[in-house]
Amino acid sequence: MTELLVGTKKGLFVLEGEPGGEFEVVARAFAGEPVDFALRDPRSGRLLAGVTSPFYGPKVFVTDDAAGDWEQAEGIALPEGGGQALERIWVIVPGERDGLLYAGGDPGVLFVTQDGGASWHLNDALWEHPTRPRWQPGGGGLCLHSIVPWPGDPDRLTIAISAAGVWHTADGGTTWIRGNAGLDPRYVPDEGKDDEIGLCVHRLERAPRRPERLFMQFHGGVYRSDDAGTSWSQIGAGLPSDFGFPLAVDPADPDSAYVVPLVADMDRVTPDGRVRVYETRDAGATWTARGDGLPRRDAYLTVLRRAFAQLGEGAALELYFGATSGEVFGSGDAGASWGTIARRLPPVSSVTASLRVI
């Protein structure tokens, strides 16, 4: 049984179903409130959700039962007296040690927990980085939206910030270095392209079987790195557009990546009114449209950066994505065929998938 946690503009929806079959809503939480991200920690089974209250701002909540009571975590706050406000929690990611998780937020902040999500602390080195005064927000804010640990090494971590680029740590977050060589911000005037600050990364994913390989969806560009994110090469040729937000990989195949192209930054809808996922199995040399079962006409959808999820690997890879139209689509056969598994939900912000043992 597959469980989907679907964060929406009007609460969290928990869906359950069989891959390639029907799903049903089995629980709802935070009714009426924006849930920007939610996941189930595969190690503990605990659920965590980032919720943005219009009155109290963003908080992280935890529970062992989505339909039960949720407890507010401690420590999700910025230092007092700094003049900046915490705007949103964009993503929560398990680390490479039991109890270790990370949360990324706006304004370009990283929170860390060592106790499974009950209490958090701010990563001071990133918060106090000397380049921070020059960081610029992207269209969605100054969002730390991608966190990719290094398999087996809790001290190595890569993050991406819109629009402050890619950052790496090899010492558990004590120090941070940039990793932006090769990125081409076409939206920046020529005289400003040498400045690494205005780099609007949209999503970043690592290939678990070859951790030095990363894939990136950029603000106009799809990229691959083969040196752990030190430098990047463009791989968007063959796509109808290299603009988009979501990205997924097959954990079994370091040459795999999936993207959902949108027309452009000023027209953030699926090209030609057709919903298609594009897949590469040769590290970006070629791309193949996967749209069997997806809307083929009059479907001008937007898929946000955290609204694309994968579960499993290889031939049994499951893929799921949600749209701001309130639909959720799923594939149980690595993208070969698709079905609509939810309709008429509120606008979808995020989708994560996990295996539920019944």
C-alpha positions as CSV (number, residue, x, y, z in Angstrom):
1,M,0.0,0.0,0.0
2,T,1.3,3.4,-1.0
3,E,0.7,6.5,1.2
4,L,0.8,10.0,-0.3
5,L,1.0,13.1,1.9
6,V,-0.3,15.9,-0.2
7,G,0.3,19.4,1.1
8,T,-2.2,22.0,-0.2
9,K,-3.3,25.5,0.2
10,K,-6.2,24.3,2.5
11,G,-4.6,21.6,4.6
12,L,-2.9,18.2,4.4
13,F,-4.5,15.3,2.6
14,V,-3.4,11.7,3.2
15,L,-4.2,9.4,0.3
16,E,-3.7,5.6,0.2
17,G,-3.9,3.1,-2.7
18,E,-2.2,0.5,-4.8
19,P,0.4,1.6,-7.4
20,G,-1.3,2.0,-10.7
21,G,-4.8,1.7,-9.1
22,E,-7.2,3.8,-7.2
23,F,-6.4,6.0,-4.2
24,E,-8.7,7.4,-1.5
25,V,-8.4,10.2,1.0
26,V,-8.1,8.5,4.4
27,A,-7.3,11.6,6.6
28,R,-7.1,15.3,6.5
29,A,-5.3,17.7,8.9
30,F,-4.8,21.4,9.3
31,A,-8.1,22.1,7.5
32,G,-8.0,25.6,5.9
33,E,-4.3,26.2,6.6
34,P,-1.5,26.2,4.0
35,V,0.6,23.0,4.4
36,D,3.7,23.7,2.4
37,F,5.4,20.3,2.9
38,A,4.8,17.0,4.8
39,L,6.6,13.6,4.9
40,R,6.7,10.4,6.9
41,D,10.1,9.6,8.3
42,P,10.8,6.1,6.9
43,R,12.9,5.2,10.0
44,S,10.5,6.1,12.8
45,G,7.2,6.3,11.0
46,R,6.6,9.7,12.4
47,L,4.9,12.3,10.3
48,L,6.2,15.9,10.0
49,A,4.4,18.9,8.4
50,G,5.4,22.4,7.7
51,V,2.3,24.6,8.2
52,T,2.1,28.4,7.7
53,S,-0.5,30.0,9.9
54,P,-1.7,33.4,8.8
55,F,-1.6,34.5,12.4
56,Y,1.5,32.7,13.9
57,G,3.7,32.1,10.9
58,P,5.4,28.9,9.9
59,K,5.7,26.0,12.3
60,V,6.6,22.3,12.1
61,F,4.2,19.8,13.6
62,V,4.8,16.1,14.4
63,T,2.5,13.1,15.0
64,D,2.4,9.3,14.8
65,D,-1.2,9.4,13.5
66,A,-2.2,11.8,10.8
67,A,-5.9,11.7,11.9
68,G,-4.9,12.2,15.6
69,D,-3.3,15.0,17.5
70,W,-0.3,16.9,16.2
71,E,2.3,18.5,18.4
72,Q,4.1,21.7,17.6
73,A,7.9,21.3,17.4
74,E,10.2,23.6,19.3
75,G,12.9,25.8,17.9
76,I,11.4,26.8,14.5
77,A,12.2,30.5,14.8
78,L,14.7,33.1,13.8
79,P,16.9,34.9,16.4
80,E,15.1,37.7,18.1
81,G,15.9,41.3,17.2
82,G,17.3,40.6,13.7
83,G,14.5,42.4,11.8
84,Q,13.7,39.4,9.6
85,A,10.7,37.1,9.7
86,L,10.5,33.4,9.0
87,E,8.2,33.1,6.1
88,R,7.8,29.4,5.2
89,I,9.2,25.9,5.7
90,W,9.8,24.6,2.2
91,V,11.1,21.1,2.8
92,I,11.9,18.5,5.5
93,V,14.5,15.8,4.7
94,P,15.8,12.8,6.8
95,G,19.5,12.9,7.4
96,E,22.0,10.0,7.5
97,R,21.7,9.2,11.2
98,D,18.7,8.1,13.2
99,G,16.8,11.1,14.5
100,L,18.6,13.5,12.2
101,L,16.4,15.7,9.9
102,Y,16.8,19.0,8.2
103,A,14.2,21.7,7.4
104,G,14.8,24.4,4.8
105,G,12.9,27.6,4.8
106,D,12.6,31.3,3.8
107,P,14.7,33.4,4.3
108,G,17.3,30.9,3.1
109,V,17.5,29.1,6.5
110,L,18.4,25.6,7.6
111,F,17.1,24.0,10.7
112,V,18.4,20.8,12.2
113,T,16.9,18.2,14.6
114,Q,18.7,15.3,16.3
115,D,15.6,13.9,18.1
116,G,13.3,13.0,15.2
117,G,11.6,16.4,14.9
118,A,10.6,17.4,18.4
119,S,13.1,20.2,18.8
120,W,15.1,22.1,16.2
121,H,18.0,24.6,16.0
122,L,19.1,27.0,13.4
123,N,22.3,26.3,11.5
124,D,24.3,29.4,12.5
125,A,27.0,29.1,9.9
126,L,24.6,29.5,7.1
127,W,22.5,32.1,8.8
128,E,25.6,34.2,9.5
129,H,27.4,33.6,6.2
130,P,29.2,36.8,5.2
131,T,27.6,36.8,1.7
132,R,24.0,36.7,3.1
133,P,23.4,40.5,2.9
134,R,23.7,40.1,-0.9
135,W,21.3,37.2,-1.3
136,Q,18.3,38.0,-3.4
137,P,14.9,36.2,-3.3
138,G,13.4,34.5,-6.3
139,G,9.8,34.7,-7.3
140,G,8.7,32.5,-4.4
141,G,10.9,34.2,-1.8
142,L,14.4,33.5,-0.5
143,C,13.7,29.8,-0.2
144,L,15.9,27.0,0.8
145,H,13.9,24.3,-1.0
146,S,16.4,21.4,-1.7
147,I,18.4,19.4,0.8
148,V,20.4,16.4,-0.5
149,P,22.4,14.4,2.0
150,W,25.4,12.2,1.0
151,P,24.5,8.5,1.5
152,G,26.2,7.1,4.5
153,D,27.9,10.3,5.6
154,P,25.9,12.5,8.0
155,D,28.5,15.3,7.7
156,R,28.2,15.9,3.9
157,L,25.2,17.9,2.7
158,T,24.2,19.9,-0.4
159,I,21.5,22.5,-0.4
160,A,20.0,24.9,-2.9
161,I,18.5,28.3,-2.4
162,S,16.5,30.5,-4.7
163,A,18.2,32.7,-5.6
164,A,21.5,32.2,-3.8
165,G,22.7,29.0,-5.6
166,V,24.1,25.7,-4.5
167,W,26.0,25.3,-1.2
168,H,28.0,22.3,0.2
169,T,29.2,21.3,3.7
170,A,31.5,18.5,4.5
171,D,31.7,19.1,8.3
172,G,28.1,18.9,9.4
173,G,27.2,22.5,8.6
174,T,30.1,24.2,10.4
175,T,31.4,25.7,7.1
176,W,29.7,26.2,3.7
177,I,31.2,26.5,0.2
178,R,29.5,27.4,-3.2
179,G,29.1,25.0,-6.0
180,N,27.9,27.0,-9.0
181,A,30.5,26.7,-11.8
182,G,28.8,26.3,-15.2
183,L,25.4,27.7,-14.3
184,D,24.2,30.3,-16.8
185,P,21.5,32.7,-15.4
186,R,20.1,33.8,-18.8
187,Y,17.7,36.1,-16.9
188,V,20.7,38.2,-15.6
189,P,22.3,40.9,-17.7
190,D,25.7,40.0,-19.0
191,E,27.5,42.4,-16.7
192,G,26.1,40.6,-13.7
193,K,26.6,36.9,-14.7
194,D,29.9,36.6,-12.8
195,D,28.1,37.2,-9.5
196,E,27.2,33.8,-7.9
197,I,24.5,35.3,-5.8
198,G,21.6,35.6,-8.2
199,L,21.4,32.0,-9.1
200,C,17.9,30.7,-9.1
201,V,17.9,27.0,-8.6
202,H,14.5,25.4,-8.7
203,R,15.2,21.9,-7.4
204,L,18.1,19.6,-6.8
205,E,18.3,15.8,-6.5
206,R,21.2,13.3,-6.0
207,A,21.6,9.9,-7.6
208,P,21.9,7.6,-4.6
209,R,23.9,4.9,-6.4
210,R,26.4,7.5,-7.7
211,P,26.3,10.3,-5.1
212,E,28.7,12.5,-6.9
213,R,26.0,12.9,-9.6
214,L,23.3,15.5,-9.1
215,F,20.5,16.8,-11.4
216,M,19.2,20.3,-11.3
217,Q,16.2,22.1,-12.6
218,F,17.3,25.7,-12.9
219,H,15.4,28.9,-13.8
220,G,15.8,28.3,-17.5
221,G,18.1,25.2,-17.8
222,V,18.3,21.6,-16.8
223,Y,21.8,20.6,-15.5
224,R,23.9,17.6,-14.4
225,S,26.9,17.5,-12.2
226,D,29.4,14.6,-12.1
227,D,31.7,16.0,-9.5
228,A,29.4,16.3,-6.5
229,G,28.1,19.7,-7.4
230,T,31.3,21.6,-8.0
231,S,30.5,22.2,-11.6
232,W,27.5,21.8,-13.9
233,S,26.7,21.0,-17.5
234,Q,23.5,21.8,-19.4
235,I,21.4,18.8,-20.4
236,G,18.1,20.5,-21.5
237,A,18.5,20.0,-25.2
238,G,15.6,17.9,-26.5
239,L,13.0,19.2,-24.1
240,P,10.1,21.4,-25.3
241,S,11.2,23.9,-22.6
242,D,14.1,23.9,-20.1
243,F,12.1,26.0,-17.6
244,G,10.3,24.1,-14.8
245,F,10.3,23.4,-11.1
246,P,9.9,19.7,-10.2
247,L,12.5,17.0,-10.6
248,A,12.7,13.3,-9.6
249,V,15.3,10.5,-10.1
250,D,15.2,6.7,-10.1
251,P,17.4,5.6,-7.1
252,A,18.4,2.5,-9.0
253,D,19.7,4.4,-12.1
254,P,22.2,7.2,-11.8
255,D,21.5,8.1,-15.4
256,S,17.8,8.8,-14.8
257,A,15.9,12.0,-14.3
258,Y,12.3,13.1,-14.7
259,V,11.1,16.7,-15.2
260,V,7.8,18.4,-16.0
261,P,8.6,21.3,-18.4
262,L,6.6,24.6,-18.2
263,V,6.5,27.1,-21.1
264,A,8.6,29.9,-19.5
265,D,9.0,32.1,-16.4
266,M,6.2,34.4,-17.6
267,D,3.9,31.6,-18.7
268,R,4.2,28.8,-16.1
269,V,1.9,26.3,-17.6
270,T,2.4,22.9,-19.4
271,P,3.4,23.5,-23.1
272,D,0.6,23.2,-25.7
273,G,-2.0,22.5,-23.0
274,R,-0.6,18.9,-22.7
275,V,0.6,17.4,-19.5
276,R,3.8,15.4,-20.1
277,V,6.6,14.1,-17.9
278,Y,10.0,13.9,-19.7
279,E,12.4,11.1,-18.8
280,T,16.1,10.6,-19.5
281,R,17.9,7.3,-19.0
282,D,21.2,8.4,-20.5
283,A,22.1,11.3,-18.1
284,G,20.4,13.9,-20.2
285,A,21.7,13.0,-23.7
286,T,18.1,12.4,-24.8
287,W,14.7,12.9,-23.4
288,T,11.4,10.9,-23.9
289,A,7.9,12.2,-23.3
290,R,5.8,10.1,-20.9
291,G,2.2,11.1,-21.2
292,D,0.1,8.0,-21.6
293,G,-3.0,8.6,-19.4
294,L,-2.2,12.3,-18.7
295,P,-4.4,15.1,-20.1
296,R,-3.7,15.7,-23.7
297,R,-5.5,19.0,-24.4
298,D,-6.8,22.2,-22.8
299,A,-4.7,21.3,-19.6
300,Y,-2.6,24.4,-18.7
301,L,-1.4,23.1,-15.4
302,T,1.4,24.3,-13.1
303,V,3.4,21.9,-11.0
304,L,5.4,23.4,-8.1
305,R,8.9,22.4,-7.1
306,R,8.1,20.1,-4.2
307,A,5.0,18.5,-5.8
308,F,6.8,15.6,-7.5
309,A,7.7,12.5,-5.6
310,Q,9.1,9.0,-6.3
311,L,8.9,5.7,-4.4
312,G,10.7,2.5,-5.1
313,E,13.1,2.0,-8.0
314,G,13.7,0.3,-11.3
315,A,10.7,-1.2,-13.1
316,A,8.7,-0.8,-9.9
317,L,9.4,2.9,-9.6
318,E,6.3,4.9,-8.6
319,L,6.0,8.5,-9.6
320,Y,3.4,11.0,-8.3
321,F,2.9,14.7,-8.9
322,G,0.2,17.3,-8.0
323,A,-0.9,20.5,-9.8
324,T,-2.2,23.8,-8.7
325,S,-5.4,22.8,-10.3
326,G,-6.0,20.3,-7.5
327,E,-5.3,17.1,-9.4
328,V,-2.8,14.4,-8.4
329,F,-1.4,12.1,-11.0
330,G,0.4,8.8,-10.5
331,S,2.4,6.1,-12.3
332,G,3.2,2.6,-11.0
333,D,5.5,1.6,-13.8
334,A,8.3,4.2,-13.9
335,G,6.3,6.7,-16.0
336,A,5.2,4.4,-18.8
337,S,1.5,4.9,-18.0
338,W,-0.4,7.4,-15.7
339,G,-3.7,7.8,-14.0
340,T,-5.5,10.6,-12.2
341,I,-5.6,9.5,-8.5
342,A,-7.1,12.7,-7.0
343,R,-9.3,15.5,-8.3
344,R,-10.6,18.7,-7.0
345,L,-8.2,19.1,-4.1
346,P,-7.0,22.6,-3.2
347,P,-3.9,23.8,-5.1
348,V,-1.2,21.3,-4.4
349,S,2.1,22.5,-2.8
350,S,3.9,19.3,-2.2
351,V,3.7,15.5,-2.6
352,T,5.7,12.8,-0.8
353,A,5.2,9.1,-1.0
354,S,6.0,6.2,1.4
355,L,5.2,2.5,1.7
356,R,2.6,1.7,4.3
357,V,2.6,-1.8,5.7
358,I,-1.0,-2.8,6.6
